Amino acid sequence: MLDIACPHAPLPTVLDEGSTNAVQTTTPSTEPEENIKETPLPKLQLFILLYLQLAEPITSTVIYPFVNQLVSETGITGGDERKTGYFAGLIESCFYAVEAICVLQWGRASDRIGRKPVLLGGLLGLTLSMIGFGMSRRYWAVVLSRCAEGALNGNIGVTKSMMAEITDHTNRARGFAFLPMIWAVGGTLGPIIGGVFARPADRWPGFKASLFWTAYPYFLPCIIAACISMSAFGFALLGLEETLPRVTCPDGRKSPVIQDIEKLSPVRADKPAATTEHTSEQPRTSEGVREDCPQHSQSSTEQAAEDIVPAATDNHPIETSRTDDTVSLRTILIPRVLYPILNYGFVALIDQAATVLVPLMYSTSIDLGGLGFDPFTIGVIQGVGGFVGGLIQIFTFPYMHRKFGSKRLYICSYCMYLVIFVAFPLNSFVTKRAGRVGAATWGVLAVQWTAYVVSYMTWGCIFIYISDAAPNQKALGITNGLAQTTASTVRAMAPALASSLFSVSLERRLAAGTLVYWVLCGITVTGLVASRWLPAKLRTEVAR
């Protein structure tokens, strides 16, 4: 039994390293901050969590190479190519619109029933909705399938909560560096799968004899994406461990253990004695460890929290943990949480707009201001760019984060979106002037995708900011849920905004057909102004 009855006694810590569990009491650390050793990442849990996260970007982006053709084939545009952007944007937006409505509730559910059940349910939802999308032949059925995909998917916020729970301050930057990489890999595989396997009856002789592949030309890439989701379900079911600590109350009820996020951080020797008596690793209580029910040990647990939680500052107040069964939305509506979420919204908006514009602009004919690429070429370009960006992210982000800090790295990488949007009209100009795709076109594409690779670092920074802002571990799910609700809301608007502005710019020749790019540059600059409200240092850095 874990003894927390005496508020002035040192708290023993349950250490979980591999398969060995030991209880020990630490002595004050005299090691300098720069010499603190990085905690090894739990490799198996990290692999399963990342593979599980991989399913979402694949299912989200697999439709991009062929969505414009799919819209045309449904007959909704009446044969007018210039209207394709409106209806394609609706398909791309409805996923995020419905996800924005549901994802906060999935985050709150994960704070109550645990992370794992929500993740498993989300994977099943992705699988079923992708099968439905591939079988859809009418426009309304396509939209309905896309909405189901957003409603049934609660993974995107919960995975960030789990990542924060399996890491501490010493390895959190390295752990979160993998999330943008996974999105890059998923954003790579999705377009490749969609571009290569769409319309197999037109490409491979073995599929031509089957009427099924002729009637459902986009089912093959959808079923491949569904199989990836189902394999992730199997991995998670068998190997993923629950990270939300729970204790058994005297009445047999399981209750979450409330931990402040900062209790996962190492302490320094210059802290008061009450603080330095504890280890850098917060006790990870499993269901087999019994404590007093939180209601019966409120005073002692609050005192323990006061001993461990770092001192508050004017800019970074630290709330002590509560023992209520629920965490209300009002408790996280504070500047420390809202400012990172605001910046997350800007990143999600402009990144999603860029993601939508790439296949839309690349597939448009040269005479109308595009590059005239086919779906296969678009898929390869997006795939190679995403793969290279993912690899660079893994090896460079932890170092860059340590060297420049969260805020400076975020601002520098965020500015790369200006380069991305300026490259669109520049590429249109040089290609139209040459009358074909030449060396100048590929040179501008190389600059554009180099900037896109650098921009990946904004994601790691903003994920760390949001997890760092959560008042305590019990609020981690709802904090990431609110952040994902915000991101999903703007992602729902971004495809419609970008594609509609693209179509209007071409139809009315606004700014020579390039108005959409300059509007997005203006939004990017606004997001750059909002970054001034991000704290210069994380709470863990202030605490140390």
RAGI-V926027 format. One line per field, one symbol per residue. psi: psi as a letter, one per 40 degrees, with the letter a starting at -180 (. if undefined). Layout:
psi=???
This chain:
psi=hhhfdheeihhihhhghbehhihihiihhehideehhhhiihddddddddddddddddddededdedddddddeedefehdeedddddddddddddddddddddddddddddeiddddddddddddddddddddeheidddddddddddddehedddddddddddeiaddeddddeddddddddddedddddddddeifddedhdeedehdddddgeeddddddddddddddddddddehihehiiihideeihhihhhhdeeeiiiieeiidddeeiiehihghieehhiiiddefdddddddddddhiiiidegihhiiieidihidddegiddddddddddddddddddddddddddddeiiddeeaefiidddddddddddddddddddddddddddddeidddddddddedddddddddddddddddddeihaddddddddddddddddededddddddddddehdiddeddddddddddddddddddddddddddddddddefhffeeddddddddddddddddeeeiidiiddddd.
